[in-house]
Amino acid sequence: MARIDPPLVARTWRGRTRAADADEYLTYLHDEGVAPIRAREGCLGMQLFRRIEGDVAEFTTISYWRDVEAMAAMHPDGTDDIRRVWHLPRDPEFLLELPEFTEISELHANDWNEG
């Protein structure tokens, strides 16, 4: 196991759209959400997942940070609650509900097989 010491911080966001909007939102979320966050100092990487089930598409983004302080700096409004979601301008147009919070967890191991 490839242990990470000290552990990295992972921030997980989830949102749902209509399946009919899934492709458009995927592009929008990547271009307006994932890419700008990935470019922020302290962000070590991003993942963007999509799962379509019936009429609903669920999106999950996970960003990885060296520590909580680096992650807190990603909030443009300087909020004290690092779990609070900062919505993209068109999120109300796409999302079935506007999630209020993200999930924060520690990454202790990363075993990824390339190939």
N, C-alpha and C positions, 0 to 999 in steps of 0.2 A: 504494500500500500504506500502510495506517495503522500505522506503526511505533510501538511502545511502548518508551519509554526513560526510566528503566530498565525492563527487562522485568518482568512480573508473574510470580508463582510459581503453578503449577497443581499440584494434588494429585489424582491419579486413582486411584479404587478400583474394583475389579471383584469381583462375586460372582455365583454361579449358584444358581438354585432349580429345582425341578420346575416345568414349565409350568403344571401344575394349581394351583400356589401363586402364580403370577405376579401376579395382580391384588391379592391380599391383601398380598403382600410389597411391591408398589409403593406402596400406601397407607401401610403401616408404615414403609418406608424413608423416604418423604417426610416423614411426620409426626414420626418419632422420630430421624431422621438428618439429612436435608437441611435442614429448617426450623430446627432448633436450631443447626446449623453456620452457616447463612446469617445468623442473628441475632448471631453472635459478632463482636466488634470486630475489624476488620482483614480480614474476609471481604468481598470485593468482588462476589461472585456465585457461583451454583451452577448446574450442569446435571445432569439425571438422565435417563439413557437406558435403554431396555429393548429387548432383541431376543429374540424367541422363535424357536427353531429345533428342530423336533421336540418332544421331551419336556422340553427344557431352556430356561429363560429366563435370559438373561445381563443383569445390571444393571451400569451404569457411572455413577459419579458423578464429576464434576469440580468442585472448588472452586478459586476464584481468590483470591489473596492479594497484598497490596502488597509483602510480603517474607517471607523465611523465618522471621523472628522472630515475625511476626504469626501465621503458620501454626502454629508450634510452640506458641503459647499456646492453640490449640484442644484440645490433649490434656489431659484432666482429670487424668491421673495424673502429669503433668510428666515424661514419658519423654524421654530424651535423643535417641532415634531418631525423627525426625519421619516416617519412612516406616512405622513400626509401626502396624498397624491397631488401633483401639479399637472392639471389636465392640459392637453393640447387644444388649440383654439377650435378645431372641428370635432372634438370628442363628443359634444352633445348631439351633433348631427348623426354620428355613427353608433355610439354605444347605447346598448339597451338600458343600462343603468350606469351612473357615474360612481365608480368605487371611491371611497373616501380615504382608504388606507392601503398601504403595501405591507408585505411581510418582510421582516429583517431576520436573517439567520447567519450563522457562521459556517464557512466552508473549511473543513478540517482535512479533507483528502480529495485529490483529483486524479483518478486513474482513467486515462483516456487512451484507447488504442487507436493509433493512426493507421489506416490501411484497410 
